[in-house]
Amino acid sequence: MTIDTHFRLAAIQAAAIPFDREASVEKACRLIREAGAMEATIAAFGETWLPGYPFFCYAPTGPSTFRAMAEYLDSAVEIPSSAIHDRNS
């Protein structure tokens, strides 16, 4: 077995589309394809890229904060799930 110790990392710094899982996943796939076209072997996103940074987490609690939290959870991605399945094209 040969171990390749070389790789090309694409550190992707881009914004997800807030509260839109489908659009964010599509954007991530596009960015990964672009990184691959530039010969990257690893594409890395920030830790909260999907579903996005919870900008409301330190806001005072109230009805709008709870709605934002619910929408945030609804836009999360489970692995495995249909949200990310069969997106290799």
C-alpha positions in Angstrom: 0.0 0.0 0.0 1.3 3.4 -1.0 0.7 6.4 1.2 0.6 9.7 -0.6 1.6 12.5 1.8 0.9 15.3 -0.7 -2.5 17.0 -1.1 -3.9 20.3 -2.4 -6.3 22.0 0.1 -9.0 24.4 -1.0 -9.9 26.5 2.0 -13.3 27.7 0.9 -14.3 31.0 2.4 -17.8 31.7 1.2 -21.2 32.4 2.8 -24.0 29.8 2.9 -27.5 30.9 2.0 -29.2 31.5 5.4 -32.2 29.3 6.1 -32.0 27.6 2.7 -30.6 24.2 2.9 -31.1 23.2 -0.7 -29.5 26.4 -2.1 -26.6 26.1 0.4 -26.0 22.4 -0.6 -26.1 23.3 -4.3 -23.6 26.2 -3.6 -21.3 23.9 -1.7 -21.3 21.3 -4.5 -20.5 24.0 -7.0 -17.6 25.3 -4.9 -16.3 21.7 -4.4 -16.4 21.1 -8.2 -14.6 24.4 -8.8 -11.9 23.4 -6.2 -11.6 20.1 -7.9 -11.1 21.8 -11.3 -8.2 23.6 -9.7 -6.7 20.2 -8.7 -7.7 20.4 -5.0 -7.9 17.0 -3.4 -9.5 18.3 -0.2 -12.1 21.1 0.1 -12.6 22.5 3.5 -15.5 24.7 4.8 -15.9 26.5 8.1 -17.4 24.4 10.9 -20.8 26.0 10.7 -21.1 26.4 7.0 -24.2 24.2 6.8 -26.6 25.4 8.0 -24.7 28.6 8.6 -23.5 30.5 11.7 -26.3 30.9 14.2 -26.0 34.7 14.4 -29.0 34.9 16.6 -27.6 32.7 19.4 -26.6 35.6 21.6 -29.7 37.7 20.9 -32.2 38.3 23.7 -34.7 35.5 23.7 -38.2 36.2 22.4 -40.6 35.0 19.8 -38.4 36.1 16.8 -35.4 34.3 18.3 -37.3 31.1 18.8 -38.6 31.3 15.2 -35.0 31.8 14.0 -33.9 28.8 16.1 -36.6 26.6 14.7 -35.8 27.7 11.1 -32.1 27.1 11.8 -32.8 23.5 13.0 -35.1 22.9 10.0 -32.3 23.9 7.6 -29.7 21.6 9.2 -28.3 18.7 7.2 -28.5 15.1 8.6 -25.9 12.7 7.3 -26.8 10.6 5.6 -29.9 12.2 4.1 -31.5 13.0 0.8 -30.2 16.6 1.1 -26.7 15.4 0.2 -27.4 12.1 -1.6 -26.5 11.7 -5.3 -24.9 15.1 -5.8 -21.8 14.0 -7.6 -22.6 15.5 -10.9 
